[in-house]
């Protein structure tokens, strides 16, 4: 399935708009990861434990969005975006969302 952040896909036309597709994931870092990340934050710089957590969570949210769009009969998701937030200071929520569509190759 094609997932794009753009509204239009070159070489294709939108045959049908099926509605909003989304994938939601809430994750928490374990106590060991939080302690390690806290120690790293003292000296500054990137905190790889949190970077990996966010990357994995975003990928999981996209996978769920694609599954939702496929269930709707879509072959693409356009205008894909992320939203994220914190829940109870220890959990990260990520939502991937976009418009589920059916694309056809553009006539030549």
VEXGU-757467 format. One record per residue: residue number from 1; residue in one letter; x, y, z of N, C-alpha, C in turn. Coordinates in nm, 3 decimals. Example, Ala and Ser with C-alpha at 12.3 -4.5 7.8 and 13.67 -1.06 7.14 Angstrom:
BEGIN
<i=1	aa=A	neast=1.319	nnorth=-0.569	nup=0.780	caeast=1.230	canorth=-0.450	caup=0.780	ceast=1.320	cnorth=-0.330	cup=0.780>
<i=2	aa=S	neast=1.285	nnorth=-0.225	nup=0.708	caeast=1.367	canorth=-0.106	caup=0.714	ceast=1.290	cnorth=0.003	cup=0.787>
This chain:
BEGIN
<i=1	aa=X	neast=0.085	nnorth=-0.118	nup=0.000	caeast=0.000	canorth=0.000	caup=0.000	ceast=0.089	cnorth=0.123	cup=0.000>
<i=2	aa=X	neast=0.052	nnorth=0.218	nup=-0.085	caeast=0.125	canorth=0.344	caup=-0.092	ceast=0.080	cnorth=0.435	cup=0.022>
<i=3	aa=X	neast=0.176	nnorth=0.490	nup=0.094	caeast=0.147	canorth=0.588	caup=0.200	ceast=0.230	cnorth=0.711	cup=0.168>
<i=4	aa=X	neast=0.163	nnorth=0.824	nup=0.156	caeast=0.233	canorth=0.947	caup=0.120	ceast=0.182	cnorth=1.065	cup=0.204>
<i=5	aa=X	neast=0.270	nnorth=1.161	nup=0.222	caeast=0.231	canorth=1.282	caup=0.296	ceast=0.173	cnorth=1.388	cup=0.203>
<i=6	aa=X	neast=0.174	nnorth=1.360	nup=0.073	caeast=0.121	canorth=1.456	caup=-0.024	ceast=-0.026	cnorth=1.429	cup=-0.052>
<i=7	aa=X	neast=-0.092	nnorth=1.530	nup=-0.108	caeast=-0.233	canorth=1.515	caup=-0.141	ceast=-0.251	cnorth=1.440	cup=-0.273>
<i=8	aa=X	neast=-0.162	nnorth=1.467	nup=-0.367	caeast=-0.169	canorth=1.406	caup=-0.500	ceast=-0.050	cnorth=1.313	cup=-0.520>
<i=9	aa=X	neast=-0.072	nnorth=1.209	nup=-0.601	caeast=0.033	canorth=1.114	caup=-0.633	ceast=0.058	cnorth=1.125	cup=-0.784>
<i=10	aa=X	neast=0.178	nnorth=1.169	nup=-0.823	caeast=0.206	canorth=1.183	caup=-0.966	ceast=0.180	cnorth=1.053	cup=-1.041>
<i=11	aa=X	neast=0.114	nnorth=1.067	nup=-1.156	caeast=0.085	canorth=0.951	caup=-1.239	ceast=-0.038	cnorth=0.874	cup=-1.196>
<i=12	aa=X	neast=-0.111	nnorth=0.925	nup=-1.097	caeast=-0.231	canorth=0.857	caup=-1.047	ceast=-0.344	cnorth=0.956	cup=-1.028>
<i=13	aa=X	neast=-0.466	nnorth=0.905	nup=-1.032	caeast=-0.583	canorth=0.985	caup=-0.998	ceast=-0.658	cnorth=0.914	cup=-0.886>
<i=14	aa=X	neast=-0.724	nnorth=0.993	nup=-0.806	caeast=-0.804	canorth=0.937	caup=-0.697	ceast=-0.941	cnorth=0.901	cup=-0.752>
<i=15	aa=X	neast=-0.971	nnorth=0.771	nup=-0.750	caeast=-1.102	canorth=0.724	caup=-0.795	ceast=-1.206	cnorth=0.738	cup=-0.685>
<i=16	aa=X	neast=-1.165	nnorth=0.711	nup=-0.560	caeast=-1.260	canorth=0.718	caup=-0.448	ceast=-1.188	cnorth=0.757	cup=-0.320>
<i=17	aa=X	neast=-1.254	nnorth=0.840	nup=-0.242	caeast=-1.206	canorth=0.875	caup=-0.108	ceast=-1.290	cnorth=0.793	cup=-0.011>
<i=18	aa=X	neast=-1.224	nnorth=0.712	nup=0.071	caeast=-1.295	canorth=0.619	caup=0.159	ceast=-1.309	cnorth=0.670	cup=0.302>
<i=19	aa=X	neast=-1.232	nnorth=0.772	nup=0.337	caeast=-1.244	canorth=0.828	caup=0.471	ceast=-1.111	cnorth=0.827	cup=0.545>
<i=20	aa=X	neast=-1.118	nnorth=0.863	nup=0.670	caeast=-0.997	canorth=0.872	caup=0.752	ceast=-0.953	cnorth=0.733	cup=0.798>
<i=21	aa=X	neast=-0.825	nnorth=0.708	nup=0.782	caeast=-0.764	canorth=0.586	caup=0.835	ceast=-0.667	cnorth=0.628	cup=0.944>
<i=22	aa=X	neast=-0.658	nnorth=0.547	nup=1.049	caeast=-0.569	canorth=0.585	caup=1.158	ceast=-0.513	cnorth=0.461	cup=1.227>
<i=23	aa=X	neast=-0.404	nnorth=0.480	nup=1.295	caeast=-0.343	canorth=0.377	caup=1.378	ceast=-0.294	cnorth=0.443	cup=1.506>
<i=24	aa=X	neast=-0.331	nnorth=0.388	nup=1.620	caeast=-0.295	canorth=0.445	caup=1.750	ceast=-0.210	cnorth=0.344	cup=1.827>
<i=25	aa=X	neast=-0.102	nnorth=0.394	nup=1.888	caeast=-0.016	canorth=0.310	caup=1.971	ceast=0.020	cnorth=0.389	cup=2.096>
<i=26	aa=X	neast=0.012	nnorth=0.324	nup=2.211	caeast=0.058	canorth=0.384	caup=2.338	ceast=0.165	cnorth=0.292	cup=2.393>
<i=27	aa=X	neast=0.281	nnorth=0.349	nup=2.421	caeast=0.393	canorth=0.269	caup=2.472	ceast=0.453	cnorth=0.334	cup=2.594>
<i=28	aa=X	neast=0.515	nnorth=0.250	nup=2.677	caeast=0.585	canorth=0.296	caup=2.795	ceast=0.725	cnorth=0.237	cup=2.794>
<i=29	aa=X	neast=0.820	nnorth=0.314	nup=2.835	caeast=0.958	canorth=0.266	caup=2.849	ceast=0.968	cnorth=0.197	cup=2.984>
<i=30	aa=X	neast=1.039	nnorth=0.087	nup=2.989	caeast=1.058	canorth=0.014	caup=3.115	ceast=1.141	cnorth=0.093	cup=3.213>
<i=31	aa=X	neast=1.140	nnorth=0.052	nup=3.337	caeast=1.213	canorth=0.123	caup=3.444	ceast=1.363	cnorth=0.131	cup=3.414>
<i=32	aa=X	neast=1.421	nnorth=0.023	nup=3.359	caeast=1.563	canorth=0.024	caup=3.325	ceast=1.595	cnorth=0.127	cup=3.218>
<i=33	aa=X	neast=1.512	nnorth=0.133	nup=3.116	caeast=1.531	canorth=0.232	caup=3.009	ceast=1.516	cnorth=0.373	cup=3.059>
<i=34	aa=X	neast=1.419	nnorth=0.395	nup=3.149	caeast=1.399	canorth=0.529	caup=3.205	ceast=1.520	cnorth=0.572	cup=3.289>
<i=35	aa=X	neast=1.575	nnorth=0.481	nup=3.367	caeast=1.692	canorth=0.513	caup=3.450	ceast=1.811	cnorth=0.547	cup=3.360>
<i=36	aa=X	neast=1.836	nnorth=0.463	nup=3.259	caeast=1.947	canorth=0.487	caup=3.166	ceast=1.929	cnorth=0.621	cup=3.095>
<i=37	aa=X	neast=1.808	nnorth=0.647	nup=3.047	caeast=1.780	canorth=0.772	caup=2.976	ceast=1.798	cnorth=0.892	cup=3.070>
<i=38	aa=X	neast=1.756	nnorth=0.879	nup=3.195	caeast=1.772	canorth=0.988	caup=3.291	ceast=1.919	cnorth=1.019	cup=3.314>
<i=39	aa=X	neast=2.001	nnorth=0.915	nup=3.325	caeast=2.145	canorth=0.936	caup=3.344	ceast=2.207	cnorth=1.003	cup=3.220>
<i=40	aa=X	neast=2.164	nnorth=0.962	nup=3.101	caeast=2.216	canorth=1.023	caup=2.979	ceast=2.175	cnorth=1.170	cup=2.968>
<i=41	aa=X	neast=2.057	nnorth=1.203	nup=3.017	caeast=2.010	canorth=1.341	caup=3.006	ceast=2.094	cnorth=1.438	cup=3.089>
<i=42	aa=X	neast=2.166	nnorth=1.387	nup=3.188	caeast=2.252	canorth=1.472	caup=3.270	ceast=2.364	cnorth=1.532	cup=3.186>
<i=43	aa=X	neast=2.423	nnorth=1.452	nup=3.098	caeast=2.536	canorth=1.500	caup=3.017	ceast=2.492	cnorth=1.561	cup=2.885>
<i=44	aa=X	neast=2.366	nnorth=1.543	nup=2.847	caeast=2.315	canorth=1.603	caup=2.724	ceast=2.336	cnorth=1.513	cup=2.604>
<i=45	aa=X	neast=2.283	nnorth=1.557	nup=2.491	caeast=2.294	canorth=1.480	caup=2.367	ceast=2.174	cnorth=1.391	cup=2.343>
<i=46	aa=X	neast=2.184	nnorth=1.312	nup=2.238	caeast=2.075	canorth=1.222	caup=2.201	ceast=2.058	cnorth=1.114	cup=2.306>
<i=47	aa=X	neast=1.934	nnorth=1.075	nup=2.327	caeast=1.902	canorth=0.967	caup=2.420	ceast=1.849	cnorth=0.851	cup=2.334>
<i=48	aa=X	neast=1.939	nnorth=0.758	nup=2.296	caeast=1.901	canorth=0.652	caup=2.202	ceast=1.785	cnorth=0.565	cup=2.249>
<i=49	aa=X	neast=1.770	nnorth=0.546	nup=2.379	caeast=1.659	canorth=0.464	caup=2.430	ceast=1.525	cnorth=0.525	cup=2.390>
<i=50	aa=X	neast=1.513	nnorth=0.656	nup=2.398	caeast=1.389	canorth=0.722	caup=2.362	ceast=1.374	cnorth=0.735	cup=2.211>
<i=51	aa=X	neast=1.485	nnorth=0.754	nup=2.141	caeast=1.480	canorth=0.761	caup=1.995	ceast=1.425	cnorth=0.630	cup=1.939>
<i=52	aa=X	neast=1.478	nnorth=0.518	nup=1.987	caeast=1.429	canorth=0.387	caup=1.941	ceast=1.281	cnorth=0.368	cup=1.976>
<i=53	aa=X	neast=1.242	nnorth=0.410	nup=2.096	caeast=1.102	canorth=0.398	caup=2.138	ceast=1.010	cnorth=0.474	cup=2.043>
<i=54	aa=X	neast=1.046	nnorth=0.597	nup=2.009	caeast=0.962	canorth=0.678	caup=1.921	ceast=0.960	cnorth=0.620	cup=1.779>
<i=55	aa=X	neast=1.076	nnorth=0.578	nup=1.728	caeast=1.081	canorth=0.519	caup=1.593	ceast=0.996	cnorth=0.393	cup=1.584>
<i=56	aa=X	neast=1.009	nnorth=0.304	nup=1.681	caeast=0.930	canorth=0.181	caup=1.681	ceast=0.781	cnorth=0.211	cup=1.693>
<i=57	aa=X	neast=0.747	nnorth=0.306	nup=1.777	caeast=0.606	canorth=0.341	caup=1.797	ceast=0.547	cnorth=0.400	cup=1.670>
<i=58	aa=X	neast=0.621	nnorth=0.486	nup=1.601	caeast=0.571	canorth=0.544	caup=1.476	ceast=0.552	cnorth=0.436	cup=1.370>
<i=59	aa=X	neast=0.648	nnorth=0.344	nup=1.358	caeast=0.633	canorth=0.235	caup=1.261	ceast=0.511	cnorth=0.149	cup=1.292>
<i=60	aa=X	neast=0.490	nnorth=0.120	nup=1.419	caeast=0.375	canorth=0.040	caup=1.461	ceast=0.245	cnorth=0.114	cup=1.429>
<i=61	aa=X	neast=0.242	nnorth=0.245	nup=1.454	caeast=0.122	canorth=0.325	caup=1.424	ceast=0.093	cnorth=0.325	cup=1.274>
<i=62	aa=X	neast=0.198	nnorth=0.337	nup=1.191	caeast=0.178	canorth=0.333	caup=1.045	ceast=0.123	cnorth=0.196	cup=1.004>
<i=63	aa=X	neast=0.179	nnorth=0.089	nup=1.060	caeast=0.130	canorth=-0.046	caup=1.028	ceast=-0.018	cnorth=-0.059	cup=1.061>
<i=64	aa=X	neast=-0.059	nnorth=-0.006	nup=1.174	caeast=-0.201	canorth=-0.014	caup=1.212	ceast=-0.288	cnorth=0.071	cup=1.121>
<i=65	aa=X	neast=-0.237	nnorth=0.188	nup=1.080	caeast=-0.312	canorth=0.274	caup=0.988	ceast=-0.330	cnorth=0.204	cup=0.853>
<i=66	aa=X	neast=-0.224	nnorth=0.141	nup=0.803	caeast=-0.231	canorth=0.069	caup=0.676	ceast=-0.332	cnorth=-0.045	cup=0.686>
<i=67	aa=X	neast=-0.330	nnorth=-0.116	nup=0.797	caeast=-0.427	canorth=-0.224	caup=0.817	ceast=-0.570	cnorth=-0.170	cup=0.818>
<i=68	aa=X	neast=-0.591	nnorth=-0.056	nup=0.884	caeast=-0.722	canorth=0.008	caup=0.887	ceast=-0.766	cnorth=0.048	cup=0.747>
<i=69	aa=X	neast=-0.674	nnorth=0.108	nup=0.669	caeast=-0.707	canorth=0.150	caup=0.532	ceast=-0.738	cnorth=0.030	cup=0.444>
<i=70	aa=X	neast=-0.663	nnorth=-0.078	nup=0.458	caeast=-0.687	canorth=-0.199	caup=0.379	ceast=-0.824	cnorth=-0.257	cup=0.410>
<i=71	aa=X	neast=-0.862	nnorth=-0.254	nup=0.536	caeast=-0.994	canorth=-0.303	caup=0.576	ceast=-1.105	cnorth=-0.222	cup=0.508>
<i=72	aa=X	neast=-1.077	nnorth=-0.094	nup=0.484	caeast=-1.174	canorth=-0.007	caup=0.417	ceast=-1.176	cnorth=-0.029	cup=0.266>
<i=73	aa=X	neast=-1.079	nnorth=-0.103	nup=0.213	caeast=-1.071	canorth=-0.129	caup=0.070	ceast=-0.978	cnorth=-0.034	cup=-0.004>
<i=74	aa=X	neast=-0.896	nnorth=0.040	nup=0.067	caeast=-0.805	canorth=0.137	caup=0.005	ceast=-0.681	cnorth=0.068	cup=-0.051>
<i=75	aa=X	neast=-0.620	nnorth=0.133	nup=-0.149	caeast=-0.489	canorth=0.088	caup=-0.196	ceast=-0.381	cnorth=0.194	cup=-0.170>
<i=76	aa=X	neast=-0.422	nnorth=0.304	nup=-0.102	caeast=-0.326	canorth=0.410	caup=-0.068	ceast=-0.381	cnorth=0.495	cup=0.046>
<i=77	aa=X	neast=-0.289	nnorth=0.561	nup=0.115	caeast=-0.325	canorth=0.661	caup=0.216	ceast=-0.250	cnorth=0.788	cup=0.178>
<i=78	aa=X	neast=-0.324	nnorth=0.896	nup=0.157	caeast=-0.263	canorth=1.025	caup=0.124	ceast=-0.277	cnorth=1.120	cup=0.242>
<i=79	aa=X	neast=-0.195	nnorth=1.224	nup=0.240	caeast=-0.195	canorth=1.326	caup=0.346	ceast=-0.170	cnorth=1.265	cup=0.484>
<i=80	aa=X	neast=-0.079	nnorth=1.165	nup=0.490	caeast=-0.048	canorth=1.099	caup=0.617	ceast=0.024	cnorth=1.196	cup=0.710>
<i=81	aa=X	neast=-0.013	nnorth=1.193	nup=0.837	caeast=0.046	canorth=1.278	caup=0.940	ceast=0.062	cnorth=1.197	cup=1.067>
<i=82	aa=X	neast=0.143	nnorth=1.250	nup=1.158	caeast=0.157	canorth=1.196	caup=1.293	ceast=0.108	cnorth=1.297	cup=1.393>
<i=83	aa=X	neast=0.057	nnorth=1.247	nup=1.503	caeast=0.028	canorth=1.329	caup=1.620	ceast=0.080	cnorth=1.248	cup=1.738>
<i=84	aa=X	neast=0.128	nnorth=1.316	nup=1.839	caeast=0.178	canorth=1.243	caup=1.955	ceast=0.153	cnorth=1.323	cup=2.081>
<i=85	aa=X	neast=0.157	nnorth=1.252	nup=2.190	caeast=0.137	canorth=1.316	caup=2.319	ceast=0.187	cnorth=1.226	cup=2.430>
<i=86	aa=X	neast=0.185	nnorth=1.280	nup=2.548	caeast=0.231	canorth=1.208	caup=2.665	ceast=0.111	cnorth=1.177	cup=2.754>
<i=87	aa=X	neast=0.113	nnorth=1.058	nup=2.812	caeast=0.006	canorth=1.017	caup=2.903	ceast=0.071	cnorth=0.981	cup=3.036>
<i=88	aa=X	neast=0.030	nnorth=1.045	nup=3.140	caeast=0.075	canorth=1.014	caup=3.276	ceast=0.227	cnorth=1.017	cup=3.292>
<i=89	aa=X	neast=0.295	nnorth=1.103	nup=3.220	caeast=0.440	canorth=1.125	caup=3.231	ceast=0.527	cnorth=1.003	cup=3.206>
<i=90	aa=X	neast=0.470	nnorth=0.890	nup=3.173	caeast=0.553	canorth=0.772	caup=3.150	ceast=0.516	cnorth=0.698	cup=3.022>
<i=91	aa=X	neast=0.415	nnorth=0.746	nup=2.952	caeast=0.370	canorth=0.678	caup=2.830	ceast=0.367	cnorth=0.777	cup=2.714>
<i=92	aa=X	neast=0.396	nnorth=0.724	nup=2.596	caeast=0.397	canorth=0.803	caup=2.475	ceast=0.287	cnorth=0.751	cup=2.383>
<i=93	aa=X	neast=0.202	nnorth=0.840	nup=2.337	caeast=0.095	canorth=0.804	caup=2.245	ceast=0.132	cnorth=0.860	cup=2.107>
<i=94	aa=X	neast=0.121	nnorth=0.775	nup=2.005	caeast=0.146	canorth=0.819	caup=1.868	ceast=0.027	cnorth=0.776	cup=1.783>
<i=95	aa=X	neast=-0.023	nnorth=0.869	nup=1.703	caeast=-0.131	canorth=0.842	caup=1.609	ceast=-0.080	cnorth=0.872	cup=1.469>
<i=96	aa=X	neast=-0.092	nnorth=0.776	nup=1.380	caeast=-0.067	canorth=0.798	caup=1.237	ceast=-0.204	cnorth=0.805	cup=1.172>
<i=97	aa=X	neast=-0.227	nnorth=0.909	nup=1.091	caeast=-0.358	canorth=0.921	caup=1.028	ceast=-0.344	cnorth=0.983	cup=0.890>
<i=98	aa=X	neast=-0.442	nnorth=0.954	nup=0.807	caeast=-0.444	canorth=1.008	caup=0.672	ceast=-0.576	cnorth=0.972	cup=0.606>
<i=99	aa=X	neast=-0.586	nnorth=1.003	nup=0.478	caeast=-0.708	canorth=0.976	caup=0.403	ceast=-0.690	cnorth=0.849	cup=0.321>
<i=100	aa=X	neast=-0.777	nnorth=0.752	nup=0.345	caeast=-0.775	canorth=0.626	caup=0.271	ceast=-0.841	cnorth=0.649	cup=0.135>
<i=101	aa=X	neast=-0.771	nnorth=0.611	nup=0.028	caeast=-0.822	canorth=0.634	caup=-0.107	ceast=-0.798	cnorth=0.513	cup=-0.194>
<i=102	aa=X	neast=-0.868	nnorth=0.512	nup=-0.307	caeast=-0.839	canorth=0.417	caup=-0.412	ceast=-0.778	cnorth=0.496	cup=-0.527>
<i=103	aa=X	neast=-0.654	nnorth=0.461	nup=-0.560	caeast=-0.583	canorth=0.527	caup=-0.670	ceast=-0.589	cnorth=0.443	cup=-0.796>
<i=104	aa=X	neast=-0.599	nnorth=0.510	nup=-0.908	caeast=-0.588	canorth=0.446	caup=-1.039	ceast=-0.475	cnorth=0.513	cup=-1.115>
<i=105	aa=X	neast=-0.407	nnorth=0.440	nup=-1.203	caeast=-0.308	canorth=0.505	caup=-1.288	ceast=-0.376	cnorth=0.614	cup=-1.373>
<i=106	aa=X	neast=-0.311	nnorth=0.728	nup=-1.387	caeast=-0.368	canorth=0.836	caup=-1.466	ceast=-0.370	cnorth=0.797	cup=-1.614>
<i=107	aa=X	neast=-0.477	nnorth=0.834	nup=-1.682	caeast=-0.482	canorth=0.805	caup=-1.827	ceast=-0.374	cnorth=0.886	cup=-1.899>
<i=108	aa=X	neast=-0.319	nnorth=0.826	nup=-2.003	caeast=-0.213	canorth=0.895	caup=-2.077	ceast=-0.265	cnorth=0.968	cup=-2.196>
